[in-house]
Amino acid sequence: MTTTSNTLYRGDSLQILTGLEAVSFDALITDPPYSSGGLHIGARQRPASEKYPQGGQKLIYSEFEGENRDQRSQGYWMTLWLSECYRLLRDGAPVCLFSDWRQLPLTTDVLQAAGFTWRGVLPWDKTEGVRPQLGRFRNQAEYIVWGGSKGNMPGTRLVPVLPGVIREPIRRADKHHMTGKPTEVMRQVVRICEPGGRILDPFAGSGTTLVAAELEGYAWTGCELTEHYHQVAADRLRALDSQFTSPRRSTVPNPV
Ligand SMILES: C[S@@+](CC[C@H](N)C(=O)[O-])C[C@H]1O[C@@H](n2cnc3c(N)ncnc32)[C@H](O)[C@@H]1O
């Protein structure tokens, strides 16, 4: 099933994406589970709350799905859903994938394995508020691997010059997910889409991409597997008073 209205699905995005209409989106902007936080499977299979810093306190945020793959299965899985997204995007549509430093090589590989052209890496500088490490470089950035679908991204697109680095701290009041991104970061990222376009985020979490899309005047579709975060995202979007539909389950066979 495909609807052109703003929609937040609850379910496994790989299943949901297969039910969406081909060539119907103008950008893919997403922050998938990184399956990071360690080099070995034992380290990766720890709960996300043990892997990712929580500002000194644990269990402020609910756990979420999809964080426990080893490197080979993470690469395979990402190639699967990115290939589905390739089918869904229009020619020249931009793609932006969040990554940390550990998963950067894998992310640039899978982007290209799925058929997209890799065009760059945009650093998100979280500023000096992040935890310092004595005797080491401060781990202060995450990255947005970006590219375009199906070849060319003509310079005639109606998009202005965009920043080469986004410098923005994490503020507690604007963090709604254990690995939630600041709304301002997502507002800057979604501007890679042509005005009024339709943005896809298959891993919506607390809905920050969708909130940013709404604030910047785009249409949007999101998926989220974890019930708690689906609800958080739905509440945030409702608070913006946007018109959207929010199926509790995916409408494809074998919904989660
Ligand atoms: C890194 S978080 C996204 C956070 C988001 N950018 C925000 O600001 O809140 C990734 C999300 O993907 C969800 N997820 C994991 N596997 C999924 C799947 N197969 N289908 C849909 N969502 C999934 C997780 O539950 C998690 O909330």
The ligand as an SDF file (V2000), in Angstrom:
LIG
                    3D

 27 29  0  0  0  0  0  0  0  0999 V2000
   19.4420    5.4780   15.7430 C   0  0  0  0  0  0  0  0  0  0  0  0
   17.7540    5.3230   16.0590 S   0  0  0  0  0  0  0  0  0  0  0  0
   17.0280    6.7330   15.2410 C   0  0  0  0  0  0  0  0  0  0  0  0
   16.9760    7.9290   16.1420 C   0  0  0  0  0  0  0  0  0  0  0  0
   16.3560    9.1550   15.4770 C   0  0  0  0  0  0  0  0  0  0  0  0
   17.2420    9.7550   14.5150 N   0  0  0  0  0  0  0  0  0  0  0  0
   15.9650   10.1960   16.4900 C   0  0  0  0  0  0  0  0  0  0  0  0
   16.4260   11.3260   16.4510 O   0  0  0  0  0  0  0  0  0  0  0  0
   15.1660    9.8580   17.3740 O   0  0  0  0  0  0  0  0  0  0  0  0
   17.2920    3.9850   15.0150 C   0  0  0  0  0  0  0  0  0  0  0  0
   15.8760    3.4890   15.2270 C   0  0  0  0  0  0  0  0  0  0  0  0
   15.6190    2.4450   14.2860 O   0  0  0  0  0  0  0  0  0  0  0  0
   14.7030    1.5380   14.8910 C   0  0  0  0  0  0  0  0  0  0  0  0
   14.7860    0.2630   14.1810 N   0  0  0  0  0  0  0  0  0  0  0  0
   15.7020   -0.7120   14.3150 C   0  0  0  0  0  0  0  0  0  0  0  0
   15.4630   -1.7190   13.4610 N   0  0  0  0  0  0  0  0  0  0  0  0
   14.3580   -1.3750   12.7630 C   0  0  0  0  0  0  0  0  0  0  0  0
   13.6290   -1.9950   11.7130 C   0  0  0  0  0  0  0  0  0  0  0  0
   13.9830   -3.1790   11.2190 N   0  0  0  0  0  0  0  0  0  0  0  0
   12.5610   -1.3380   11.2030 N   0  0  0  0  0  0  0  0  0  0  0  0
   12.1910   -0.1120   11.6890 C   0  0  0  0  0  0  0  0  0  0  0  0
   12.8350    0.5180   12.6950 N   0  0  0  0  0  0  0  0  0  0  0  0
   13.9150   -0.1030   13.2180 C   0  0  0  0  0  0  0  0  0  0  0  0
   15.1490    1.4540   16.3340 C   0  0  0  0  0  0  0  0  0  0  0  0
   14.0890    1.0170   17.1690 O   0  0  0  0  0  0  0  0  0  0  0  0
   15.5970    2.8990   16.6010 C   0  0  0  0  0  0  0  0  0  0  0  0
   14.5950    3.6330   17.2500 O   0  0  0  0  0  0  0  0  0  0  0  0
  1  2  1  0
  2  3  1  0
  2 10  1  0
  3  4  1  0
  4  5  1  0
  5  6  1  0
  5  7  1  0
  7  8  2  0
  7  9  1  0
 10 11  1  0
 11 12  1  0
 11 26  1  0
 12 13  1  0
 13 14  1  0
 13 24  1  0
 14 15  1  0
 14 23  1  0
 15 16  2  0
 16 17  1  0
 17 18  1  0
 17 23  2  0
 18 19  1  0
 18 20  2  0
 20 21  1  0
 21 22  2  0
 22 23  1  0
 24 25  1  0
 24 26  1  0
 26 27  1  0
M  CHG  2   2   1   9  -1
M  END
$$$$
